[in-house]
Amino acid sequence: MSQISILFDTETTGLDPLTGDRIIEIAAIELVRDLPTGKVFHRLVDPERDVPEGATRIHGISRSDLIGKPRFADIVDDFLAFIGDAPLVAHNAPFDFGFLNAELSRLSLPPIDMRRMIDTLALAKARFPGMPNSLNALCTRFAIDLSERTTHNALLDCRLLAEVYVELTGGRQRGLVLPEAAQSEPVFTYSRPSSRKPLRLVPSEAQLEAHAHFLTRLKDPVWARLEAPPGT
């Protein structure tokens, strides 16, 4: 199973694609095991319409910033190639999916399957019910630096959300892979039979032999006088 997912964000002219609002910025970053790989997609987009002042106050992008930028039709192939068939992560993902699918519909292209959606807002609400779960609130909760976020910016928001997503999912622990050299002689193997049972450390045969050899060097070790419990 592929470990790749794509985290993405959009900035728009407004809140409703069904009334003519359009995407003006789109950014995406590749994740492997929920951690960024460094592969990034980022485009400003000419929406072929005005950008209301209220929207500009939120994301800082005015109509003049978009003159000469590609239309969505010009970038769609590159964007679809970047996301492939990977799961798509976004904060308040139905909003971004709605705008993305509206743009695809205008081009008579098939919509993105909603089953690919991973909504970090839903994850945050499940973990912190009743608490503020905006991107700003989550960054503050997880001590993630917000100093650069003076306005909404799709690429910056992706990078911040990637850090939030790690915290929400435990991605650093799931993504941890030790080098082969470090794994060649483990101190312990372990098993966790079920979530209700405590962690059980199980020494290897080589470790048991090394321990027995160590005991031969001790004078009258107490361990040698202990009887094994019945049935073991």
N, C-alpha and C positions, 0 to 999 in steps of 0.2 A: 504494500500500500504506500502511495506517495506521501512524503512528509511535507510537501510544499503547500503553502497557502498564500493568498495575496491579501494584504491589508490596503484598503483604498479610502479616499475621501474626495468629496466634491465641494466646490463653492458655486453658488448659483445667483441668478438675478432676483430670486424670490423664493417663495415657499411651495408653490403648486405648479408642477409641470403640466397639469391638465388645463391650466388657464394661460399657458404660453411662456411660463418661466423656463429658463434654459441654463445649462451648465456653462460656466465661464472659466473654471479651473478644475482639473482632475489630476490626482496624484495617486500612485500606488507603489508599494514596496513588497518585495518578495520575502517570505518567511520560510525557514526550514526548521521544523520542530518548534514552531512559534517564535523563533529568533530571526532578526533581520540578516539577510545575506549580503546586503550592499547593493543589490540590483534595484533600480528605481525607475519609475515612469512618471514624468511630470510635464504637463502642457497647460498653457493658458489658451483659452478657446474664444473665438469671436462668436457671440451668441446671435448675431444678425438681428439684434434689437437693442433697445436702451438698457442701461443698468440703473435702476432707481437709487436715489441718494440714500435711502434707508438701508439698502443692501450694501452699498459702498461703505457706509459707516461700520458695518459688521466685519467685512473682509478686506476693506481698503483698496478694492479694485474698481476703477472707474471705466467708463466706456472708452475713454482715450487710451487707457492701458491696453485695450484689446484690438485697437485698429492695426490691421496688418497681420494679426495672429490667425492661425489656421482655424477653419470651421470644424465642427465635430466630425463632419463627413470626411475631412482630410486626415483625421487622426484615428478614426475608429478601427481601422485594420491593425495599426500598431498596438492600440490598447487591447484589442481582443487577443492578439498574439501574445501579449505580455501576461494576461491573466490566464490564458489557456483554459483548462477545465478544472482548475484548482478551486477549493473553497474560498469564499470571499468574506473578509472580515471588515466590518465598519461599525462606527459608533452611531446608534440610531439608524441601523442599516436599512430599514424600510424606506427612509427618506432618500438615501443615495441610490438604492435599487430602483425606486420610483423614477428618479430623474434619468438614470442610465437607461432604463427600459423605454422611457418616453423618447429619448434621443434615438435609440435603435429603431423604435416604431416609425419615426419620421423618415428613416432611411429604408423602411420595409425589410428590416433585419429581424431575426428571431430574438425574443427577449432572453435575458439571463434567467436561468431557472432559480426560483426563489429557494429551492432546497439547498442551494450552494451557500446560502446566507448564514453568517455567524455574526450575531448582533452583540457587541460588547456592552451596550446599554442594558440589554436583557440580562447578560451575565452579572453586571454590576448590581442591578436591582435584586437579583436572586441572592447575591452575597451580602449586600448592604440594604435590606428592605427598609423603606421609610426614610432613607438618607439621601442627600443630594448626590446625584450620580452623573453630572455633566463631566465633560473632559477636564475642565478646570478643577472641579471638586475632587475627581479621582487622582489627578496629578498631585494636588495638595495632600490628599490622604496618603499617597505612596511616596511623598517627599521627592517628586520629580520636578526638576527645574522648569519654571514657567516664565522666566524672565524675558525670553524672546517672543512670547505670545502676546503681542500688543493688539493684534487683530487676528481674525481667523485666516489661516493660510493652509491650503490643502496639504502641501508637502510637510510643513512643520507639524501640522496636526497628525499626519500619518506617523511621523517619528515619535511624537509624544504618545500617541495611542499604542504604538508598538511596545513601549515601555509599560504602559498601563496593562496591556494584554498579557504581558509576561507575568505581571503581578496577579492578575485575575485568574490565570490558568496554571500558575506554578511552572511556567515554561522553562525557566532556567534549570529547575531540577529535572524536568522530563527531558530537556535537551542535553543534559550533561553527559559527555562521552569521554571516558578516560583513554589516553593513548595506550596502544597495545603493550608497550613496555611496562606501563603501570599496572596492567591487568594480568601480566604473565605470572606473578606470584602473589595472589591476593592474601591479605592477612586473614580474612574470614570470608566465607560465603554465607549467605543468609537466606532464610525462607520466611514468608509471611503467610501462613496457611489461610487466615481469614482476618477481616478487619476487627473481629472480636478478640483475637488472640494476640498476646504480646509478641514483639519481635524476638525471634530465636536465632542466636548465633551458633553456627555449626562449624567446628574446626574440621579441616581436611585430614585425611589419613597421614599425610606428611607432617602436618602440624602436631598431631597426636604422637607420632613417633619422636619428633623433636622434643616434645614435652617430656615423654617417658625417659629419653636419654638425659635430659636435664636433671630429672629426679634422681638418677643414679649417682649424680655428683654431689647430692645433698646427704648429710648424715642424719639418718632416722627421720625422713620427711613425714610430716603429719598426714599427707595425702595417701601415703602407702599403708597407713593403718586404718583408713576409712573403708568400710565395707560397701560394696555396690548395693543399691536398693534392690529388693526382690523384683524379679521380672524384667531387669535390664540386661 
